[in-house]
Amino acid sequence: MTVHSSQGLTIEDPQKVWIVDDYMQWSNLAYLAVSRVQYIHQLHRCCSPPETSNNTPRLAYDENKAFKNIARKLQAYKRVDAAKGHKCNLRLRMKDVEALKKKQRNRCDSCNIELLWCYEPKDTRQFSIVRINNAQGHARDNVRLLCLECSRKRTAATFTHCEATDVPPENISADQLQNLFDSI
């Protein structure tokens, strides 16, 4: 029985309410469903399986498109480094990004979700090449791969900390940064 068909009814004990959580809106659906059951054990949540059908992939992996996406981001990072005056002898190259991708098993270094290399704009699972030490440029040993969502959280946490303490981001210790991530 769906929540909508049970509207205004109380579901008796042998019956159950199943919430199929397609869009991760558990809190909204649970609120509606809890008011329909007598006991909490009647309420069950199930998530729809991930789409693995070959007929309708989310976005097929295209090596040429992935290569262009990496190249575009590398050029943007080089412009940012030049604008900030970072001089770097160990510039990041395509093969370095590929090696980092393999080292991290194509996963975000923070939340461990699989990274997308062919993506729609503003997709939160797309890769982002993030500096470890912001005082240095995008060098080979100074970067890691994060998803866009974790990259945004990291940036927001760094700016929040800097505004609160007037400490430059490059002077934040690893423990302070971890505490900021935990507070988000």
DRENVODREN-972131 format. One record per residue: residue number from 1; residue in one letter; x, y, z of N, C-alpha, C in turn. Coordinates in Angstrom, 3 decimals. Example, Ala and Ser with C-alpha at 12.3 -4.5 7.8 and 13.67 -1.06 7.14 Angstrom:
// DRENVODREN-972131
resi|resn|n.u|n.v|n.w|ca.u|ca.v|ca.w|c.u|c.v|c.w
1|A|13.190|-5.690|7.800|12.300|-4.500|7.800|13.200|-3.300|7.800
2|S|12.850|-2.250|7.080|13.670|-1.060|7.140|12.900|0.030|7.870
This chain:
// DRENVODREN-972131
resi|resn|n.u|n.v|n.w|ca.u|ca.v|ca.w|c.u|c.v|c.w
1|M|0.847|-1.172|0.000|0.000|0.000|0.000|0.893|1.236|0.000
2|T|0.570|2.186|-0.801|1.366|3.413|-0.844|0.856|4.403|0.190
3|V|1.659|5.372|0.500|1.265|6.382|1.478|0.045|7.145|0.981
4|H|0.004|7.457|-0.307|-1.108|8.242|-0.836|-2.421|7.469|-0.795
5|S|-2.386|6.167|-1.067|-3.637|5.408|-1.052|-4.121|5.167|0.365
6|S|-3.232|5.321|1.352|-3.639|5.112|2.737|-3.939|6.420|3.446
7|Q|-4.060|7.492|2.714|-4.254|8.801|3.325|-5.525|8.819|4.161
8|G|-5.374|9.240|5.406|-6.509|9.310|6.308|-6.799|8.005|7.016
9|L|-6.131|6.930|6.651|-6.346|5.625|7.264|-5.212|5.301|8.223
10|T|-5.508|4.438|9.195|-4.466|3.885|10.041|-4.292|2.433|9.634
11|I|-3.082|2.044|9.321|-2.798|0.694|8.862|-2.748|-0.225|10.074
12|E|-3.494|-1.320|10.025|-3.533|-2.280|11.134|-2.219|-3.052|11.195
13|D|-1.981|-3.729|12.337|-0.686|-4.323|12.635|-0.157|-5.354|11.641
14|P|-0.888|-6.277|11.102|-0.207|-7.201|10.183|0.238|-6.530|8.882
15|Q|-0.366|-5.417|8.542|0.016|-4.738|7.314|1.261|-3.883|7.548
16|K|1.981|-3.626|6.463|3.201|-2.829|6.538|3.141|-1.704|5.515
17|V|3.884|-0.642|5.771|4.028|0.454|4.821|5.475|0.438|4.345
18|W|5.652|0.298|3.039|6.981|0.304|2.437|7.195|1.659|1.782
19|I|8.312|2.283|2.081|8.650|3.560|1.470|9.787|3.305|0.492
20|V|9.517|3.499|-0.788|10.558|3.369|-1.799|11.198|4.739|-1.941
21|D|12.433|4.815|-1.539|13.133|6.092|-1.416|13.981|6.349|-2.656
22|D|13.358|6.827|-3.740|14.072|7.045|-4.993|14.999|8.245|-4.935
23|Y|14.603|9.291|-4.285|15.351|10.546|-4.339|15.930|10.938|-2.990
24|M|16.108|9.972|-2.115|16.690|10.204|-0.792|15.926|11.276|-0.012
25|Q|14.623|11.191|-0.070|13.777|12.118|0.672|13.138|11.388|1.847
26|W|13.946|10.635|2.563|13.453|9.783|3.637|12.690|10.582|4.688
27|S|13.167|11.733|5.077|12.523|12.474|6.156|11.110|12.905|5.774
28|N|10.901|13.358|4.541|9.563|13.771|4.112|8.620|12.584|4.024
29|L|9.096|11.487|3.441|8.253|10.310|3.287|7.968|9.657|4.630
30|A|8.955|9.613|5.508|8.759|8.999|6.816|7.721|9.775|7.618
31|Y|7.740|11.081|7.521|6.762|11.894|8.240|5.343|11.534|7.812
32|L|5.141|11.372|6.522|3.818|11.005|6.027|3.434|9.599|6.441
33|A|4.388|8.673|6.373|4.086|7.272|6.630|3.912|6.978|8.112
34|V|4.663|7.630|8.980|4.578|7.357|10.414|3.189|7.653|10.942
35|S|2.536|8.629|10.378|1.197|8.966|10.847|0.160|7.937|10.410
36|R|0.540|6.993|9.558|-0.411|6.000|9.056|-0.315|4.646|9.750
37|V|0.743|4.389|10.515|0.928|3.071|11.125|0.649|3.124|12.620
38|Q|0.282|1.930|13.169|0.068|1.850|14.610|1.392|1.708|15.353
39|Y|2.289|0.884|14.807|3.566|0.592|15.453|4.697|0.883|14.471
40|I|5.826|1.289|15.009|6.938|1.673|14.154|7.497|0.491|13.374
41|H|7.344|-0.744|13.888|7.881|-1.899|13.163|7.106|-2.181|11.876
42|Q|5.986|-1.518|11.681|5.236|-1.668|10.439|5.859|-0.856|9.300
43|L|6.727|0.055|9.639|7.304|0.969|8.665|8.624|0.408|8.146
44|H|8.752|0.273|6.836|9.963|-0.262|6.217|10.428|0.679|5.119
45|R|11.722|0.837|5.040|12.316|1.697|4.009|13.116|0.830|3.044
46|C|12.951|1.076|1.788|13.798|0.399|0.802|14.192|1.421|-0.250
47|C|15.422|1.330|-0.675|15.934|2.226|-1.712|15.889|1.506|-3.040
48|S|15.593|2.228|-4.072|15.579|1.604|-5.384|17.007|1.238|-5.765
49|P|17.186|0.147|-6.497|18.543|-0.258|-6.869|19.165|0.760|-7.817
50|P|20.486|0.865|-7.802|21.131|1.811|-8.720|20.906|1.394|-10.162
51|E|20.854|2.392|-11.019|20.621|2.108|-12.430|21.890|1.551|-13.053
52|T|21.832|0.267|-13.408|22.979|-0.362|-14.051|22.608|-0.881|-15.426
53|S|21.455|-0.494|-15.889|21.005|-0.954|-17.195|21.893|-0.378|-18.288
54|N|22.257|-1.221|-19.231|23.080|-0.759|-20.347|22.278|0.084|-21.327
55|N|20.950|-0.023|-21.260|20.111|0.728|-22.189|20.062|2.212|-21.848
56|T|20.030|2.530|-20.558|19.912|3.925|-20.151|20.982|4.279|-19.116
57|P|22.241|4.366|-19.517|23.259|4.758|-18.547|23.102|6.226|-18.184
58|R|23.544|6.574|-16.993|23.435|7.963|-16.559|24.212|8.870|-17.507
59|L|25.454|8.548|-17.721|26.256|9.239|-18.722|27.391|8.287|-19.058
60|A|27.413|7.808|-20.264|28.394|6.804|-20.657|29.804|7.377|-20.566
61|Y|30.743|6.519|-20.178|32.138|6.942|-20.088|32.704|7.042|-21.492
62|D|33.132|8.200|-21.842|33.742|8.450|-23.140|35.158|8.946|-22.866
63|E|36.143|8.174|-23.295|37.528|8.501|-22.972|37.942|9.870|-23.514
64|N|37.476|10.208|-24.705|37.816|11.516|-25.276|37.208|12.653|-24.466
65|K|35.948|12.470|-24.043|35.298|13.508|-23.242|35.978|13.633|-21.878
66|A|36.328|12.495|-21.274|37.021|12.525|-19.988|38.366|13.238|-20.128
67|F|39.087|12.959|-21.206|40.376|13.604|-21.465|40.201|15.116|-21.591
68|K|39.162|15.540|-22.314|38.897|16.977|-22.476|38.534|17.625|-21.144
69|N|37.739|16.915|-20.317|37.366|17.462|-19.013|38.589|17.648|-18.120
70|I|39.485|16.658|-18.124|40.703|16.768|-17.319|41.561|17.923|-17.828
71|A|41.738|18.002|-19.141|42.566|19.066|-19.726|41.992|20.446|-19.417
72|R|40.673|20.580|-19.504|40.029|21.867|-19.228|40.263|22.283|-17.773
73|K|40.122|21.322|-16.856|40.328|21.664|-15.446|41.794|21.981|-15.164
74|L|42.711|21.236|-15.774|44.136|21.520|-15.559|44.494|22.921|-16.032
75|Q|43.954|23.328|-17.173|44.216|24.683|-17.666|43.642|25.733|-16.722
76|A|42.461|25.473|-16.190|41.851|26.418|-15.247|42.687|26.521|-13.972
77|Y|43.190|25.381|-13.482|44.014|25.400|-12.276|45.333|26.126|-12.527
78|K|45.900|25.982|-13.712|47.139|26.698|-14.040|46.903|28.203|-14.054
79|R|45.745|28.637|-14.583|45.413|30.071|-14.581|45.252|30.588|-13.154
80|V|44.614|29.799|-12.297|44.434|30.202|-10.900|45.790|30.324|-10.218
81|D|46.663|29.338|-10.437|48.001|29.386|-9.832|48.786|30.601|-10.313
82|A|48.694|30.911|-11.606|49.405|32.073|-12.150|48.848|33.368|-11.562
83|A|47.534|33.444|-11.410|46.917|34.650|-10.851|47.314|34.856|-9.392
84|K|47.520|33.754|-8.660|47.901|33.855|-7.253|49.406|33.953|-7.067
85|G|50.146|33.870|-8.166|51.596|34.008|-8.084|52.322|32.761|-7.619
86|H|51.704|31.600|-7.710|52.362|30.350|-7.317|53.318|29.911|-8.416
87|K|54.578|29.807|-8.080|55.575|29.288|-9.012|55.789|27.816|-8.665
88|C|55.639|26.957|-9.649|55.720|25.534|-9.365|56.557|24.837|-10.432
89|N|57.572|24.095|-9.995|58.417|23.355|-10.930|57.796|22.015|-11.310
90|L|57.005|21.455|-10.443|56.399|20.143|-10.681|54.949|20.314|-11.114
91|R|54.738|20.941|-12.250|53.379|21.165|-12.752|52.634|19.849|-12.905
92|L|51.361|19.904|-12.644|50.495|18.737|-12.762|50.217|18.467|-14.236
93|R|50.353|17.220|-14.639|50.108|16.837|-16.027|49.018|15.781|-16.081
94|M|48.590|15.484|-17.290|47.529|14.513|-17.506|47.885|13.150|-16.908
95|K|49.110|12.699|-17.122|49.512|11.380|-16.610|49.522|11.365|-15.077
96|D|49.785|12.521|-14.447|49.744|12.598|-12.986|48.316|12.433|-12.475
97|V|47.373|13.035|-13.177|45.964|12.901|-12.788|45.511|11.455|-12.962
98|E|45.926|10.822|-14.063|45.581|9.413|-14.290|46.179|8.530|-13.199
99|A|47.419|8.796|-12.798|48.062|8.024|-11.733|47.336|8.226|-10.403
100|L|46.926|9.456|-10.138|46.189|9.752|-8.912|44.824|9.071|-8.918
101|K|44.201|9.055|-10.074|42.911|8.370|-10.230|43.062|6.886|-9.913
102|K|44.119|6.287|-10.422|44.367|4.859|-10.171|44.716|4.619|-8.704
103|K|45.527|5.510|-8.120|45.949|5.371|-6.722|44.747|5.443|-5.777
104|Q|43.820|6.350|-6.056|42.629|6.513|-5.215|41.496|5.585|-5.636
105|R|41.744|4.695|-6.581|40.756|3.729|-7.073|39.497|4.431|-7.589
106|N|39.688|5.581|-8.247|38.596|6.368|-8.834|37.551|6.758|-7.789
107|R|37.990|7.016|-6.582|37.096|7.373|-5.482|37.494|8.723|-4.898
108|C|36.500|9.401|-4.341|36.750|10.661|-3.642|37.604|10.365|-2.414
109|D|38.615|11.165|-2.178|39.515|10.946|-1.053|38.851|11.261|0.283
110|S|37.741|11.962|0.264|37.063|12.346|1.493|35.864|11.449|1.808
111|C|34.926|11.328|0.872|33.693|10.573|1.152|33.660|9.200|0.489
112|N|34.648|8.882|-0.322|34.822|7.558|-0.929|33.742|7.172|-1.940
113|I|33.052|8.133|-2.534|32.116|7.782|-3.605|32.885|7.720|-4.924
114|E|32.316|7.023|-5.889|32.973|6.916|-7.186|32.896|8.256|-7.912
115|L|34.007|8.669|-8.481|34.077|9.952|-9.179|33.628|9.810|-10.622
116|L|32.979|10.846|-11.123|32.561|10.877|-12.519|33.569|11.681|-13.325
117|W|33.945|11.152|-14.483|34.877|11.837|-15.375|34.149|12.395|-16.581
118|C|32.977|11.865|-16.874|32.066|12.405|-17.887|30.820|12.801|-17.108
119|Y|30.499|14.054|-17.080|29.480|14.528|-16.151|28.690|15.670|-16.758
120|E|27.547|15.904|-16.149|26.740|17.076|-16.468|27.286|18.248|-15.646
121|P|27.094|19.474|-16.100|27.541|20.617|-15.293|26.882|20.605|-13.910
122|K|27.650|20.952|-12.911|27.219|21.036|-11.511|26.858|19.687|-10.902
123|D|27.241|18.582|-11.534|27.030|17.263|-10.947|27.972|17.141|-9.755
124|T|27.453|16.831|-8.585|28.267|16.838|-7.372|29.241|15.671|-7.299
125|R|29.101|14.679|-8.177|30.019|13.537|-8.162|31.174|13.703|-9.152
126|Q|31.238|14.825|-9.849|32.346|15.043|-10.782|33.637|15.243|-10.005
127|F|34.750|14.934|-10.640|36.044|15.036|-9.977|36.466|16.492|-9.827
128|S|37.253|16.728|-8.808|37.845|18.035|-8.576|39.265|17.790|-8.074
129|I|40.221|18.508|-8.612|41.619|18.357|-8.211|41.904|19.447|-7.186
130|V|42.100|19.046|-5.944|42.181|19.981|-4.823|43.599|19.998|-4.261
131|R|44.079|21.199|-3.969|45.402|21.336|-3.352|45.339|20.917|-1.891
132|I|46.379|20.258|-1.413|46.474|19.893|-0.005|46.933|21.109|0.793
133|N|47.980|21.761|0.313|48.490|22.978|0.940|48.177|24.143|0.008
134|N|47.307|25.024|0.433|46.871|26.126|-0.426|47.953|27.171|-0.668
135|A|49.039|27.128|0.103|50.124|28.081|-0.105|50.947|27.719|-1.334
136|Q|50.819|26.485|-1.797|51.534|26.021|-2.982|50.551|25.870|-4.126
137|G|51.082|25.763|-5.323|50.234|25.584|-6.498|49.782|24.140|-6.668
138|H|49.134|23.890|-7.786|48.690|22.534|-8.116|49.898|21.740|-8.615
139|A|50.679|21.212|-7.701|51.873|20.432|-8.025|51.561|18.948|-7.867
140|R|52.448|18.125|-8.377|52.217|16.674|-8.377|51.977|16.108|-6.991
141|D|52.756|16.544|-6.017|52.648|15.977|-4.671|51.756|16.803|-3.753
142|N|51.053|17.758|-4.304|50.246|18.658|-3.481|48.763|18.607|-3.842
143|V|48.305|17.556|-4.479|46.899|17.484|-4.876|46.294|16.134|-4.505
144|R|44.979|16.140|-4.436|44.210|14.912|-4.279|42.896|15.098|-5.016
145|L|42.220|14.002|-5.293|40.952|14.053|-6.015|39.797|14.011|-5.029
146|L|38.885|14.946|-5.179|37.663|14.983|-4.380|36.477|15.109|-5.321
147|C|35.297|14.771|-4.821|34.088|15.062|-5.581|33.782|16.555|-5.407
148|L|32.958|17.087|-6.253|32.655|18.518|-6.208|32.003|18.907|-4.881
149|E|31.154|18.037|-4.354|30.478|18.338|-3.089|31.484|18.467|-1.943
150|C|32.421|17.530|-1.824|33.431|17.604|-0.763|34.358|18.800|-0.966
151|S|34.650|19.113|-2.213|35.486|20.274|-2.503|34.799|21.558|-2.042
152|R|33.505|21.657|-2.295|32.756|22.846|-1.854|32.697|22.923|-0.335
153|K|32.487|21.778|0.330|32.454|21.769|1.795|33.803|22.193|2.359
154|R|34.873|21.706|1.753|36.218|22.049|2.205|36.460|23.543|2.061
155|T|36.067|24.106|0.941|36.242|25.539|0.708|35.423|26.354|1.697
156|A|34.173|25.951|1.906|33.307|26.675|2.846|33.858|26.586|4.262
157|A|34.356|25.418|4.647|34.901|25.250|5.993|36.155|26.092|6.173
158|T|37.004|26.149|5.176|38.226|26.941|5.267|37.897|28.421|5.397
159|F|36.977|28.918|4.575|36.611|30.329|4.655|35.923|30.646|5.978
160|T|35.069|29.754|6.456|34.394|29.976|7.738|35.422|30.066|8.853
161|H|36.397|29.156|8.845|37.424|29.167|9.879|38.267|30.438|9.797
162|C|38.618|30.854|8.601|39.456|32.048|8.433|38.721|33.299|8.880
163|E|37.425|33.381|8.591|36.656|34.544|9.010|36.540|34.589|10.527
164|A|36.425|33.412|11.162|36.235|33.368|12.607|37.532|33.641|13.358
165|T|38.669|33.235|12.805|39.920|33.335|13.550|40.952|34.250|12.911
166|D|40.674|34.756|11.720|41.626|35.587|10.985|42.960|34.877|10.761
167|V|42.907|33.550|10.606|44.104|32.769|10.318|44.123|32.484|8.827
168|P|45.222|32.732|8.144|45.274|32.399|6.713|45.059|30.904|6.506
169|P|44.382|30.503|5.423|44.076|29.095|5.210|45.309|28.201|5.178
170|E|46.448|28.719|4.716|47.634|27.868|4.643|48.229|27.577|6.014
171|N|47.802|28.329|7.058|48.310|28.103|8.404|47.390|27.233|9.251
172|I|46.352|26.698|8.661|45.442|25.832|9.405|46.084|24.462|9.538
173|S|46.100|23.934|10.758|46.684|22.609|10.959|45.713|21.536|10.477
174|A|46.227|20.331|10.304|45.400|19.210|9.840|44.295|18.902|10.852
175|D|44.600|19.005|12.150|43.583|18.742|13.177|42.469|19.783|13.129
176|Q|42.838|21.046|12.948|41.824|22.093|12.851|40.943|21.885|11.633
177|L|41.550|21.505|10.526|40.788|21.263|9.307|39.847|20.080|9.481
178|Q|40.326|19.018|10.140|39.473|17.851|10.381|38.304|18.229|11.286
179|N|38.543|19.046|12.297|37.458|19.499|13.170|36.428|20.303|12.392
180|L|36.890|21.110|11.443|35.960|21.872|10.615|35.113|20.949|9.759
181|F|35.737|19.908|9.180|34.974|18.958|8.363|33.948|18.224|9.214
182|D|34.332|17.850|10.434|33.414|17.125|11.309|32.239|17.985|11.738
183|S|32.447|19.294|11.816|31.369|20.180|12.252|30.348|20.456|11.165
184|I|30.681|20.123|9.924|29.755|20.389|8.812|28.741|19.290|8.697
